[in-house]
Amino acid sequence: MIVYIINIALILIWGLVLLHINPTDQKKKWYCTIVAFQWIVLSGLRHATVGNDTRQYEIHFRNGIETPWEEVWSNFWNYLFNGLDVKDPGYFLLQKIFQVFSTNYQLWLIFIAIVFIGLMARWVYKYSSMPDISFVIYSVLFFMFYSLTGHRQTLATALIYFLGYEYAKNKKFVKFAIVAFLAFVLHKSSIVFIIYLLIANINITLPYVAVMAASSAAIAILGKQLYGPIALFLGFDESQIDYAGGGAETYATILTLLCIVSFCLYPYISKRRRDAKNLYNMIFLTLVSTLLVYQNQSFMRIQQYYSMIIMIIIPEIVNTIEKKYRFIGYLAVVGFLVLYFLRYDMTYKFFFME
């Protein structure tokens, strides 16, 4: 537990030094780089017992060394063109390519951490007005899956979310299609992010908000009829999904309230952000997927493709506070997150510790 607390403390200290004392764009870039390095170290150098699936992925990694290239490539090809039901063959193909250079599982963990954290830090640098709050949010609400547990969905999210968000926002459809394909073969659940491409640049108007509200209500009412076939297709047919944060319903309630507060503050945030419509269309998808979580916790995995937008919107909510009281708002947000984190009962050790 102490390792995670030290990590959060350093995120706040670097933020005070680099972001709040004579801030510059170069300092912001250095800040994001330093914090990214911290998380790459924690994720990449973790022991195989840290994270629910780390040991299981290690077994797959060891087995992959002995798997013939012909089998790996055949599974990938047949999955794409012959409809063979193979689980995420792109991940195992990427793993096999990596094993040409190294068969060390620890280096594979470092590679995954560099891809995910590197792209996330770039995204935070470009779109967050308060990167320290953004990274604390990640270190409390999202790290347990993306930095300690997931492999396949972690890599898929790095591509479809942190790059796909930018390409959808800027209408770079070819680049979006490329990252969407790569993400899909890594983890087919990433296909849900294509919905964002369809609505990313719709203007936020009163009629549109009314449609959003009606859609959200329909999801809340019809969710039980929707989740079965969708969850089964995406491979999330289990009845419960454990999630960092003391229960899916608690987390879903927090997200729902955040979405509602965000929409109430749209007139203020839209004056600050040229990309407000892009942010708010992502928030809408976060709200819809969150309502599905109340019906079945399996949808936590789908919600994860949208909900990281709170790393960007919460700093904007803080910035709506009058300047002389803004630091109080900052402390309130950070304080709540730290207290929320202290509810966890977690241990950490590096790979060299027995």
Residue, then its C-alpha position, 0 to 999 in steps of 0.5 A: m500500500i505504501v508504494y501507491i501512496i508514495n506514488i500519489a504523493l510524488i504526483l502531487i509534489w511534482g505538480l506543485v513544483l512544475l504546474h502551479i509555480n510559474p507554469t509553462d508548457q515545457k514544465k507541463k511536458w516534463y511533468c507528464t513525462i516524469v509521472a509516466f515514468q513512475w507508472i511505467v516503473l510500477s506497472g512494468l516492474r511488478h511481481a507476477t502476484v500483483g494484479n489479478d491476471t498477471r500470473q495467468y498471462e505469464i503462463h500464456f506468455r511461456n506457452g507462446i514461446e513453444t507455439p509454432w509460428e504457423e499456428v499463431w499466424s493461421n489463427f490470426w488469418n482464420y479469425l479475420f477471413n474464415g470466422l474462426d472463433v479464436k480469442d483475440p489472436g492479434y494479442f498472441l501475434l504481437q506477443k510472438i513478434f515480441q518473443v523474437f527479440s526477448t522471451n523475458y516476461q518482465l520485459w513484456l510487462i515493461f513493453i505493455a506499460i510503455v505503450f499504454i502509459g506513454l500514450m496516456a501521458r501524451w493524451v493528458y498533456k494535450y487535453s488536460s488543463m490540470p494534469d496532476i488531478s488527471f493522474v491522481i484520478y488514474s492512480v485511484l480509479f483506473f490503475m488497478f486494471y490498466s497497470l496491474t491486471g489487463h494485457r489485451q484490453t490495456l493495449a487495445t485501449a491505448l490505441i483506440y482511446f488515446l489515439g482514436y479520441e484524437y482521430a475522431k475529434n479531428k475527423k481523421f477517418v483513415k487513421f481511426a480505421i487503422v487503430a480501430f482494426l489493430a485494437f479489435v484484433l487485440h481485444k474485440s470489445s474495443i469495437v464499441f468505441i466506433i460509436y464515438l466516431l459517429i457522434a464525436n462532432i455533433n454539436i451540443t444543442l437542446p434538442y440533442v440533449a433531449v435525445m441524450a436524456a431519452s436514450s439514457a432513460a431507455i437504456a435504464i429501462l431496457g438494459k436487461q434486454l440489451y446486455g445479454p446478447i451484447a455481453l455474450f458477443l464481446g465475451f463479457d458474459e460473466s455475471q460479476i466483474d470485480y473492480a477497483g473502488g469498492g463495488a461497481e454500483t458505488y463507482a457507477t453512482i459516482l460516475t453518473l453524478l459526475c456526468i450530470v454535474s458536467f452537463c449542468l456546467y456545459p455553458y461555462i466549460s464550453k467557453r473554455r474549451r474549443d473541443a467541448k462538443n467532443l468532450y461532452n459526446m464522450i461523457f454522454l457515452t460514459l453515462v449510457s454505459t454506466l447505466l448498463v452497469y446497474q443492470n450487469q456489472s459485465f458492462m464495466r469493461i465496456q464503460q472503461y472505453y469511455s469513462m477515462i474522459i473524467m480525467i479531462i472533465i474533472p479538471e474543467i469542473v474545478n476550473t469553473i470555480e471562482k479563481k480565489y476559491r479554486f484551490i479549495g476546490y482542487l484540495a477537495v477533489v484531491g482529498f476525496l480521491v485520496l480518501y477513496f483510495l485509502r479504502y483499498d486493501m492492496t499490497y505491492k512488490f517488485f519482481f525481485m522481491e520474494 
